[in-house]
């Protein structure tokens, strides 16, 4: 049997192939229907073909029904190499992306990937193309050995991660793709030096606030109720109340506090000289697991009642989305120790388990009773104009996961 160092050297020989594969992937849009896209169908075809080229013979398409997209399908690509036992080591990545936003703001067009100074620019390069391509080529290095692994090797490349996971990882969990004794890695969060392994996530609560005032001419504001003014005053007051009531410091999380951020706001009126009668805005809340999101909702509704009494406006506070956090993954498992050891071997970094405010597929696993571990090396360019991934990160992360697979599936030392 080849040594682990030989497998790592093999991954290095794939460098140009990995860049070419990620470039091809990013040329194919994969935006969900919630954001005006046609979904992941075309990208999934490319991913399946690439999985075959990376040595997988057992490839299944798990297609979730979605009437909003062409062919009504949201595909999930599951590639396996069966082992001698029923355990599988999984690496889970996602195919979909957010929208590019203002195209004029991009120096390098989002669907025309380009390598500049060691960075591969393109929409979805870091989130989550780097992980998808890296995991395929990490597995390729093991598959090409022609050996039957002790534990199986599994890659799940899913749809719908950016807009709810219903057609993606939730669909796969509901279809019993995974088993409770499997090892699960989700490379969908990281820091620039690779020093953080994510083992827990905050609750996510999106609140939609609608202020109903009374529209009037801007020259006679006393005849109306300016919904935008009421809403703007409420935003600051609400943030202060939430930060004060839910203000614990938990140093095991990044950042170590709850966060309550106003984000999206609808246009009020189309002209300057009208006092708006409606104002609608959203609050993105990331809540430490020790708190109950229902208490945050009730606090926001209490603030709304205060502003109704002050202003005469009617104010509703509704839940746009809620994702409750699952229990943290074990920090004493073989899965975590193997990953930490691989990071140390490849990058020379002592990676520590931490919690985060972002949401990944890992939380869905934790809610279903699985341990899942999130790690990759990124510059945190996700959802940014001129998103990129560093080519070195792409290759080095593939080496880390090849080391993990070699250790857990072929007992390479």
C-alpha positions, -999 to 999 in steps of 0.1 A, spaced: 0 0 0 13 35 -8 21 58 21 0 87 32 28 110 21 26 95 -14 -11 102 -15 -5 138 -5 21 141 -33 -5 127 -57 -30 155 -48 -3 181 -56 0 167 -91 -37 175 -96 -32 212 -91 -38 223 -127 -67 198 -131 -83 212 -100 -81 248 -113 -95 237 -146 -124 218 -130 -133 247 -107 -131 271 -136 -156 249 -156 -179 246 -126 -181 283 -121 -191 290 -157 -224 272 -151 -249 293 -130 -265 275 -101 -289 301 -85 -320 290 -67 -355 301 -78 -360 322 -47 -333 344 -62 -346 343 -97 -324 314 -109 -331 281 -126 -315 259 -99 -286 235 -101 -296 211 -129 -269 220 -154 -242 223 -128 -252 189 -114 -246 173 -148 -211 186 -148 -205 174 -112 -217 139 -119 -194 136 -149 -165 149 -128 -172 124 -101 -170 96 -126 -136 110 -138 -125 110 -101 -130 73 -99 -165 69 -84 -186 41 -100 -215 43 -75 -231 77 -83 -268 84 -75 -289 114 -83 -314 123 -56 -338 147 -73 -361 168 -52 -393 180 -69 -395 218 -73 -422 232 -97 -404 266 -99 -375 254 -120 -369 239 -154 -376 201 -155 -390 206 -119 -359 190 -104 -334 201 -78 -306 175 -81 -283 162 -54 -253 142 -64 -242 114 -41 -210 95 -50 -198 65 -30 -170 40 -29 -183 12 -7 -161 -1 21 -158 -34 40 -181 -21 68 -213 -1 67 -196 30 80 -190 59 55 -168 89 58 -187 118 41 -176 151 28 -207 174 21 -205 204 -1 -231 225 -20 -236 234 -57 -258 264 -54 -247 301 -50 -263 334 -42 -268 360 -69 -239 381 -81 -256 414 -73 -245 445 -92 -226 431 -122 -209 464 -128 -192 461 -94 -172 430 -104 -137 436 -118 -138 400 -130 -172 389 -144 -188 364 -120 -194 337 -146 -161 341 -164 -136 327 -139 -100 339 -141 -69 332 -121 -50 364 -111 -20 363 -87 -29 329 -73 -66 337 -68 -94 321 -89 -121 347 -92 -158 338 -98 -192 336 -82 -192 306 -58 -154 301 -60 -150 300 -22 -187 293 -14 -187 264 -21 -168 255 -52 -135 252 -35 -148 225 -12 -167 207 -39 -137 204 -62 -112 198 -34 -132 169 -20 -136 153 -54 -98 154 -60 -90 143 -24 -112 112 -31 -97 107 -65 -62 102 -49 -76 74 -28 -99 59 -55 -70 56 -80 -52 32 -56 -78 5 -65 -82 -7 -29 -114 -16 -11 -115 8 19 -123 -3 54 -149 25 58 -167 37 27 -159 71 10 -189 93 3 -193 127 -13 -227 145 -12 -229 176 -34 -262 192 -27 -287 218 -39 -305 245 -20 -280 253 7 -283 291 2 -321 292 5 -332 268 32 -318 232 25 -353 217 20 -344 204 -15 -308 196 -5 -294 182 27 -328 179 44 -340 158 15 -310 135 17 -314 130 55 -351 123 51 -342 97 24 -318 79 48 -287 85 28 -266 87 60 -262 64 90 -257 74 126 -223 58 128 -210 77 98 -183 104 99 -195 137 85 -174 167 74 -189 199 59 -162 222 45 -184 253 43 -168 276 69 -132 285 78 -107 312 86 -76 323 67 -51 302 86 -72 271 90 -72 273 128 -109 268 135 -130 237 133 -167 246 136 -186 223 160 -216 244 169 -239 271 154 -261 298 168 -299 299 163 -308 319 132 -340 341 134 -351 364 106 -377 389 117 -399 408 93 -412 441 107 -440 460 90 -450 494 101 -484 507 89 -488 545 93 -508 570 72 -496 584 39 -499 621 32 -482 650 14 -447 658 27 -457 694 31 -483 685 57 -467 657 77 -490 663 107 -519 649 87 -502 615 84 -481 590 103 -446 587 88 -441 549 88 -404 553 77 -397 576 106 -414 552 131 -395 522 116 -361 540 117 -366 550 154 -377 515 162 -346 499 146 -322 515 170 -344 510 200 -350 474 192 -313 467 187 -305 482 221 -332 462 238 -321 429 222 -284 434 229 -292 443 265 -315 414 272 -295 388 253 -260 401 260 -241 371 273 -205 366 262 -196 331 251 -159 330 241 -162 296 224 -182 313 196 -171 336 168 -183 363 173 -188 357 211 -222 375 214 -256 374 198 -260 397 169 -291 416 158 -286 433 125 -312 452 103 -305 442 67 -332 443 40 -357 472 36 -384 477 10 -388 509 -9 -414 531 9 -426 555 -18 -414 563 -53 -413 600 -50 -397 625 -26 -427 646 -17 -449 619 0 -448 608 36 -448 570 34 -476 551 50 -458 517 50 -423 507 60 -411 471 59 -377 459 71 -359 427 83 -337 419 113 -311 391 110 -306 376 145 -279 351 154 -286 339 189 -264 320 213 -277 285 220 -283 293 256 -312 316 246 -346 307 232 -354 324 199 -391 326 210 -380 350 237 -363 372 211 -395 372 191 -416 382 221 -391 409 231 -393 424 195 -431 423 196 -430 440 230 -410 468 214 -435 470 186 -463 476 211 -444 504 227 -440 521 193 -476 516 184 -486 534 215 -461 562 209 -469 568 172 -504 555 165 -490 532 138 -498 496 136 -467 473 137 -464 436 130 -434 414 138 -434 380 120 -409 352 116 -395 351 81 -372 322 89 -360 303 120 -333 277 122 -328 264 157 -293 252 166 -286 215 172 -265 203 201 -227 208 196 -207 180 180 -185 161 203 -150 175 208 -136 141 218 -146 121 187 -123 102 164 -137 123 135 -126 155 152 -92 142 163 -85 128 128 -93 161 112 -72 181 137 -43 157 131 -46 161 93 -46 199 96 -15 198 118 3 175 93 -5 196 62 -7 231 75 13 230 107 -16 246 126 -33 235 158 -70 239 150 -94 245 178 -132 236 180 -154 267 180 -190 278 174 -201 303 147 -230 325 139 -233 314 102 -255 285 91 -242 254 74 -255 219 65 -238 207 96 -265 221 118 -291 200 100 -270 169 108 -268 179 144 -305 184 147 -309 149 132 -286 134 158 -253 133 140 -220 148 148 -206 170 120 -174 190 116 -169 221 95 -135 231 83 -117 247 53 -92 275 47 -108 307 33 -104 344 31 -141 347 39 -151 361 5 -184 343 4 -213 365 -9 -188 393 -18 -182 411 -51 -151 397 -67 -154 365 -48 -123 343 -51 -106 313 -37 -68 310 -33 -55 282 -55 -32 272 -27 -62 268 -3 -79 247 -29 -50 223 -31 -39 223 5 -75 217 17 -77 187 -7 -45 174 9 -61 177 44 -92 158 34 -72 132 15 -52 127 47 -85 123 66 -99 98 41 -66 79 40 -65 77 78 -101 67 84 -108 46 53 -74 29 46 -57 31 80 -28 50 66 -5 63 92 
